[in-house]
Amino acid sequence: QGELSSEQLATAQGAQVEALSGLFRALERFSGVRDLIELAYGEQSQVVALLTPPAKDAKDKKGPDLSTKERTGLLMESVVRNRERMERLKTLFADETEALEAKPQAQAPGQPADKEAAQKLAGEKDRYRQAEEKRQAAAAALARLSGMVTSPSSSLSLGSGSGSGARGTAEDARKQIEDLRRLFFTVIEHLKELLRSQVDTRDNTSSAQTQKDEEDKRRRLSPLAETQATHAAMGQAIAEALAAQADQAGAAAGKQPQAEQAQKMLTEAAEEVKQAHGVMDTAAQALKEDAQAQVSADLEPALEQQKQAIAHLEKAIQLLEPPKQDPKDQQKEQKQKQEQQVSQDQAEQRLQAIREREAERQREQKRREPSPSEPVEKDW
């Protein structure tokens, strides 16, 4: 506040940034398992980016050019933050495991065991066991990376041997954290993540297609082919998971009224993802062949297959998560239904009034008609 009142804007801005950083760090302390894993994954992706050599084409460079000292400083800060997150995850995993271990003890003596609940509990325990293994692997990789970054004799000059080693270690840590994400996110969340990744890969493929330098284009294709193959493998895993869920829903169709509808939805979504896996795998093979070809690479077939994969993934997501209706539209629809009901009630009332009037008219007409026993006067 003092700097602002004295118009020392540069100093004030620095203080505000520091205050915001402190608030973010404080808020992070309240993060749960999923949020903490997401923060660690995002940070580790930035670490890998800092250790990745920029493209030769100046147009593809993202962000400002950093000196080795600046790059090393950013790396050290990121690695320290992620190592702290791995320690907090250790505590959170231990707490969750302890809570899960205590659950069977709370069961009342003599109460019949719930087989489904027991299987679910065993699955949760196994998930946290795997999560701790992945966390330990990520923490070990981060510890090695920390030694590489902080060692006075290390050189992080991009493209050098030690820089490549640091990059490989950073990618190993990211892979372990990515495996953690897969353990704690639902199938629909994995599907959305796969869609985002496939869109990014198609954008990168399109960028490679525009390159006039064939050597530079070919250099980009091998990593793109590997990434596309990873997408295809993930698509296959998701399709199998959805098919398994569809089978479970089918088994419960006789017991639960909505199970049949859920089975149909899951089966259709699984088929969409299966088709996406097929075209993603074809795209990966095409990119691999283009990378090895000696002639000019035409990436249009791969781009078309990637486009089809995106369409199938979007359709699967729509099946599993239909778009939510806007509250205003819901109110409008409800009002229309109410108006229709009122109109229908009014029509029924009018029809009933007409029937009553007609019945009264007929009764009045009968009263006016002469009785058959009364003599009829002759007029001749």
C-alpha positions as CSV (number, residue, x, y, z in Angstrom):
1,Q,0.0,0.0,0.0
2,G,2.9,2.4,0.8
3,E,4.4,1.8,-2.6
4,L,1.1,2.5,-4.3
5,S,0.6,5.7,-2.4
6,S,4.0,6.9,-3.3
7,E,3.5,5.8,-7.0
8,Q,6.3,3.2,-6.8
9,L,4.4,1.0,-9.2
10,A,7.1,-1.5,-10.1
11,T,7.8,-2.3,-6.5
12,A,4.1,-2.5,-5.7
13,Q,3.5,-4.9,-8.6
14,G,6.3,-7.2,-7.4
15,A,4.8,-7.2,-3.9
16,Q,1.3,-8.1,-5.3
17,V,2.7,-11.0,-7.3
18,E,4.5,-12.3,-4.3
19,A,1.3,-12.0,-2.2
20,L,-0.7,-13.9,-4.8
21,S,1.9,-16.6,-5.0
22,G,1.7,-16.9,-1.2
23,L,-2.1,-17.2,-1.4
24,F,-1.9,-19.9,-4.1
25,R,0.6,-21.8,-1.9
26,A,-1.7,-21.5,1.1
27,L,-4.8,-22.7,-0.9
28,E,-2.8,-25.6,-2.2
29,R,-2.3,-26.9,1.3
30,F,-6.0,-27.6,1.4
31,S,-6.0,-29.5,-1.9
32,G,-7.2,-33.1,-1.9
33,V,-5.6,-36.1,-3.7
34,R,-6.9,-35.3,-7.2
35,D,-6.2,-31.6,-7.1
36,L,-2.7,-32.2,-5.8
37,I,-2.0,-34.8,-8.6
38,E,-3.2,-32.4,-11.2
39,L,-1.0,-29.6,-9.9
40,A,2.0,-31.9,-9.9
41,Y,1.3,-33.1,-13.4
42,G,0.9,-29.6,-14.7
43,E,4.2,-28.5,-13.1
44,Q,6.1,-31.5,-14.3
45,S,4.8,-30.9,-17.9
46,Q,6.4,-27.4,-17.6
47,V,9.6,-29.0,-16.4
48,V,9.8,-31.2,-19.4
49,A,9.1,-28.2,-21.7
50,L,12.0,-26.3,-20.0
51,L,14.3,-29.2,-20.8
52,T,13.1,-29.7,-24.4
53,P,15.1,-28.0,-27.2
54,P,13.0,-25.4,-29.1
55,A,12.1,-26.1,-32.7
56,K,14.5,-24.8,-35.4
57,D,11.7,-22.7,-36.9
58,A,11.4,-19.4,-35.0
59,K,7.7,-19.4,-35.5
60,D,7.3,-22.5,-33.4
61,K,9.1,-21.0,-30.3
62,K,6.8,-20.5,-27.4
63,G,7.6,-18.0,-24.6
64,P,10.6,-15.8,-24.1
65,D,14.2,-17.0,-24.7
66,L,15.7,-18.0,-21.3
67,S,19.4,-18.0,-20.3
68,T,20.8,-21.2,-18.8
69,K,20.8,-19.5,-15.4
70,E,17.1,-18.5,-15.7
71,R,16.1,-21.9,-17.0
72,T,17.9,-23.6,-14.1
73,G,16.3,-21.4,-11.6
74,L,12.8,-22.2,-12.9
75,L,13.6,-25.9,-12.9
76,M,14.9,-25.9,-9.3
77,E,11.7,-24.1,-8.1
78,S,9.4,-26.5,-10.0
79,V,11.3,-29.6,-8.8
80,V,11.2,-28.5,-5.2
81,R,7.4,-27.8,-5.4
82,N,6.7,-31.2,-6.9
83,R,8.9,-33.0,-4.4
84,E,6.9,-31.3,-1.6
85,R,3.7,-32.4,-3.3
86,M,4.9,-36.0,-3.4
87,E,5.5,-35.9,0.3
88,R,2.0,-34.5,0.9
89,L,0.5,-37.2,-1.3
90,K,2.3,-39.8,0.8
91,T,0.5,-38.5,3.9
92,L,-2.8,-38.4,2.1
93,F,-2.4,-41.9,0.8
94,A,-1.5,-43.2,4.3
95,D,-4.6,-41.5,5.8
96,E,-6.9,-42.9,3.2
97,T,-5.4,-46.4,3.5
98,E,-5.7,-46.3,7.3
99,A,-9.4,-45.2,6.9
100,L,-10.0,-48.1,4.6
101,E,-8.3,-50.6,6.9
102,A,-10.6,-49.4,9.7
103,K,-13.9,-50.0,7.8
104,P,-14.3,-53.8,8.2
105,Q,-13.8,-53.3,12.0
106,A,-16.9,-51.1,12.1
107,Q,-19.1,-54.0,10.9
108,A,-21.5,-55.2,13.5
109,P,-20.8,-58.7,14.9
110,G,-23.0,-61.4,13.3
111,Q,-24.0,-59.1,10.4
112,P,-23.9,-60.9,7.1
113,A,-21.0,-59.7,4.9
114,D,-21.9,-57.7,1.8
115,K,-19.9,-59.3,-1.0
116,E,-20.3,-56.3,-3.3
117,A,-19.1,-53.8,-0.6
118,A,-16.2,-56.1,0.3
119,Q,-15.1,-56.2,-3.4
120,K,-15.4,-52.4,-3.6
121,L,-13.3,-52.0,-0.4
122,A,-10.6,-54.4,-1.7
123,G,-10.5,-52.5,-5.0
124,E,-10.0,-49.2,-3.1
125,K,-7.2,-50.7,-1.1
126,D,-5.5,-52.0,-4.2
127,R,-5.9,-48.6,-5.9
128,Y,-4.1,-46.8,-3.0
129,R,-1.4,-49.5,-3.0
130,Q,-0.7,-48.9,-6.6
131,A,-0.9,-45.2,-6.1
132,E,1.8,-45.3,-3.4
133,E,4.1,-47.3,-5.7
134,K,3.7,-44.7,-8.5
135,R,4.2,-41.9,-6.0
136,Q,7.4,-43.5,-4.8
137,A,8.7,-43.9,-8.4
138,A,7.8,-40.3,-9.1
139,A,9.5,-39.1,-5.9
140,A,12.7,-41.1,-6.8
141,A,12.8,-39.6,-10.3
142,L,12.3,-36.1,-8.9
143,A,15.1,-36.7,-6.4
144,R,17.5,-37.7,-9.3
145,L,16.4,-34.7,-11.3
146,S,17.0,-32.4,-8.3
147,G,20.6,-33.7,-8.1
148,M,21.1,-33.0,-11.8
149,V,19.6,-29.5,-11.6
150,T,21.4,-28.4,-8.4
151,S,24.8,-30.0,-9.1
152,P,27.4,-27.3,-9.8
153,S,29.1,-29.5,-12.4
154,S,25.9,-30.3,-14.3
155,S,25.2,-28.6,-17.6
156,L,21.6,-28.1,-18.6
157,S,22.5,-26.8,-22.0
158,L,19.7,-28.2,-24.2
159,G,20.9,-30.8,-26.6
160,S,23.9,-31.8,-24.5
161,G,24.2,-35.3,-23.0
162,S,23.4,-34.2,-19.4
163,G,20.6,-32.1,-20.6
164,S,19.2,-35.1,-22.4
165,G,19.6,-37.2,-19.2
166,A,17.7,-34.6,-17.2
167,R,15.0,-34.5,-19.8
168,G,14.6,-38.3,-19.7
169,T,14.4,-38.2,-15.9
170,A,11.8,-35.4,-16.0
171,E,9.7,-37.4,-18.5
172,D,10.0,-40.5,-16.3
173,A,8.6,-38.4,-13.3
174,R,5.8,-37.1,-15.5
175,K,4.9,-40.6,-16.6
176,Q,4.6,-41.8,-13.0
177,I,2.4,-38.8,-12.1
178,E,0.3,-39.4,-15.2
179,D,-0.2,-43.0,-14.0
180,L,-1.4,-41.5,-10.7
181,R,-4.0,-39.4,-12.7
182,R,-5.3,-42.6,-14.4
183,L,-5.8,-44.2,-11.0
184,F,-7.9,-41.3,-9.6
185,F,-10.0,-40.2,-12.6
186,T,-13.2,-41.7,-14.0
187,V,-13.6,-43.2,-17.5
188,I,-15.4,-40.1,-18.7
189,E,-12.6,-37.9,-17.4
190,H,-10.0,-40.0,-19.1
191,L,-12.1,-39.8,-22.3
192,K,-12.1,-36.0,-22.1
193,E,-8.4,-35.9,-21.5
194,L,-7.8,-38.2,-24.5
195,L,-9.9,-35.9,-26.7
196,R,-7.9,-32.9,-25.6
197,S,-4.6,-34.7,-26.3
198,Q,-5.9,-35.9,-29.7
199,V,-6.8,-32.4,-30.7
200,D,-3.4,-31.1,-29.7
201,T,-1.7,-33.9,-31.7
202,R,-3.8,-33.1,-34.7
203,D,-2.8,-29.4,-34.4
204,N,0.9,-30.4,-34.2
205,T,0.4,-32.7,-37.2
206,S,-1.2,-29.8,-39.1
207,S,1.8,-27.6,-38.2
208,A,4.2,-30.2,-39.4
209,Q,2.3,-30.5,-42.7
210,T,2.9,-26.8,-43.4
211,Q,6.7,-27.1,-43.1
212,K,8.5,-26.6,-46.3
213,D,11.8,-28.1,-45.1
214,E,11.3,-31.9,-45.6
215,E,14.1,-32.7,-43.1
216,D,12.4,-30.6,-40.4
217,K,9.1,-32.1,-41.2
218,R,10.4,-35.7,-41.0
219,R,12.2,-34.9,-37.7
220,R,8.8,-34.0,-36.2
221,L,7.0,-37.1,-37.5
222,S,8.6,-39.7,-35.3
223,P,7.5,-38.1,-32.0
224,L,4.1,-37.5,-33.5
225,A,3.8,-41.1,-34.4
226,E,4.7,-42.2,-30.9
227,T,2.3,-39.8,-29.4
228,Q,-0.5,-40.9,-31.7
229,A,0.3,-44.6,-30.8
230,T,-0.1,-43.6,-27.2
231,H,-3.5,-42.1,-27.9
232,A,-4.5,-45.3,-29.7
233,A,-3.5,-47.5,-26.7
234,M,-5.4,-45.2,-24.3
235,G,-8.4,-45.4,-26.6
236,Q,-8.3,-49.2,-26.6
237,A,-8.1,-49.3,-22.8
238,I,-11.1,-46.9,-22.4
239,A,-13.1,-48.9,-25.0
240,E,-12.5,-52.1,-23.0
241,A,-13.4,-50.4,-19.7
242,L,-16.7,-49.1,-21.2
243,A,-17.5,-52.6,-22.6
244,A,-16.9,-54.1,-19.1
245,Q,-19.2,-51.5,-17.6
246,A,-21.8,-52.3,-20.2
247,D,-21.6,-56.0,-19.3
248,Q,-22.1,-55.1,-15.6
249,A,-25.1,-53.0,-16.4
250,G,-26.5,-55.9,-18.5
251,A,-26.1,-58.3,-15.6
252,A,-28.2,-55.9,-13.4
253,A,-30.8,-55.2,-16.1
254,G,-33.3,-57.6,-14.5
255,K,-32.9,-56.0,-11.0
256,Q,-32.7,-52.3,-11.8
257,P,-35.1,-50.6,-14.3
258,Q,-32.5,-48.1,-15.5
259,A,-29.8,-50.7,-16.1
260,E,-31.0,-51.7,-19.6
261,Q,-30.8,-48.0,-20.7
262,A,-27.4,-47.7,-19.1
263,Q,-26.2,-50.8,-20.9
264,K,-27.3,-49.4,-24.3
265,M,-25.6,-46.1,-23.6
266,L,-22.3,-47.7,-22.5
267,T,-22.3,-50.2,-25.4
268,E,-22.8,-47.4,-28.0
269,A,-20.1,-45.3,-26.3
270,A,-17.7,-48.3,-26.2
271,E,-18.3,-48.8,-30.0
272,E,-17.5,-45.1,-30.7
273,V,-14.3,-45.3,-28.7
274,K,-13.4,-48.6,-30.4
275,Q,-13.8,-46.9,-33.8
276,A,-11.7,-44.0,-32.6
277,H,-9.0,-46.4,-31.5
278,G,-9.0,-47.9,-35.0
279,V,-8.5,-44.7,-36.9
280,M,-6.0,-43.4,-34.2
281,D,-4.0,-46.6,-34.7
282,T,-4.1,-46.2,-38.5
283,A,-3.0,-42.6,-38.1
284,A,0.0,-43.7,-36.0
285,Q,1.0,-46.2,-38.6
286,A,0.7,-43.6,-41.4
287,L,2.8,-41.1,-39.4
288,K,5.5,-43.7,-38.8
289,E,5.7,-44.7,-42.4
290,D,5.8,-41.0,-43.4
291,A,8.7,-40.5,-41.0
292,Q,10.7,-43.4,-42.6
293,A,9.8,-42.5,-46.2
294,Q,12.4,-41.0,-48.5
295,V,9.9,-39.0,-50.5
296,S,8.0,-35.9,-49.5
297,A,5.5,-36.8,-46.8
298,D,1.8,-36.0,-47.3
299,L,0.1,-35.9,-43.9
300,E,-3.4,-35.3,-45.2
301,P,-4.5,-39.0,-44.7
302,A,-3.2,-39.0,-41.1
303,L,-4.9,-35.6,-40.5
304,E,-8.2,-37.0,-41.8
305,Q,-7.9,-40.1,-39.6
306,Q,-7.2,-37.8,-36.6
307,K,-10.3,-35.8,-37.5
308,Q,-12.4,-38.9,-37.5
309,A,-11.0,-40.0,-34.2
310,I,-11.9,-36.6,-32.6
311,A,-15.5,-37.0,-34.0
312,H,-15.9,-40.5,-32.5
313,L,-14.5,-39.4,-29.1
314,E,-16.9,-36.4,-29.1
315,K,-19.8,-38.7,-29.9
316,A,-18.8,-41.0,-27.0
317,I,-18.7,-38.1,-24.6
318,Q,-22.1,-36.9,-25.7
319,L,-23.5,-40.4,-25.1
320,L,-22.0,-40.7,-21.6
321,E,-22.7,-37.1,-20.6
322,P,-25.6,-35.5,-22.5
323,P,-25.5,-31.7,-22.6
324,K,-27.2,-30.2,-19.6
325,Q,-30.3,-28.1,-20.3
326,D,-30.0,-24.5,-19.4
327,P,-32.1,-23.6,-16.3
328,K,-33.9,-20.9,-18.2
329,D,-34.8,-23.4,-20.9
330,Q,-36.1,-25.8,-18.2
331,Q,-38.2,-23.0,-16.7
332,K,-39.6,-22.1,-20.1
333,E,-40.3,-25.8,-20.9
334,Q,-42.0,-26.2,-17.5
335,K,-44.1,-23.1,-18.0
336,Q,-45.2,-24.3,-21.5
337,K,-46.2,-27.7,-19.9
338,Q,-48.2,-25.9,-17.3
339,E,-49.9,-23.7,-19.9
340,Q,-50.7,-26.7,-22.0
341,Q,-52.1,-28.5,-18.9
342,V,-54.3,-25.4,-18.1
343,S,-55.5,-25.2,-21.7
344,Q,-56.3,-28.9,-21.6
345,D,-58.2,-28.5,-18.3
346,Q,-60.1,-25.6,-19.7
347,A,-61.0,-27.6,-22.8
348,E,-62.3,-30.4,-20.7
349,Q,-64.3,-28.0,-18.6
350,R,-65.9,-26.5,-21.7
351,L,-66.6,-29.9,-23.2
352,Q,-68.3,-31.0,-19.9
353,A,-70.4,-27.8,-19.9
354,I,-71.5,-28.5,-23.4
355,R,-72.4,-32.0,-22.5
356,E,-74.4,-30.8,-19.5
357,R,-76.3,-28.2,-21.6
358,E,-77.1,-30.8,-24.2
359,A,-78.3,-33.2,-21.6
360,E,-80.5,-30.5,-20.1
361,R,-81.9,-29.6,-23.5
362,Q,-82.8,-33.2,-24.2
363,R,-84.6,-33.5,-20.8
364,E,-86.5,-30.2,-21.5
365,Q,-87.5,-31.5,-24.9
366,K,-88.8,-34.7,-23.4
367,R,-90.9,-32.8,-20.8
368,R,-92.6,-30.8,-23.6
369,E,-93.4,-33.9,-25.7
370,P,-97.1,-35.1,-25.2
371,S,-97.6,-38.3,-23.2
372,P,-98.6,-41.4,-25.3
373,S,-101.8,-41.9,-23.1
374,E,-103.2,-38.5,-23.8
375,P,-105.9,-38.4,-26.6
376,V,-105.1,-36.5,-29.7
377,E,-107.8,-34.1,-30.9
378,K,-108.9,-34.6,-34.5
379,D,-109.0,-31.6,-36.7
380,W,-111.4,-32.9,-39.2
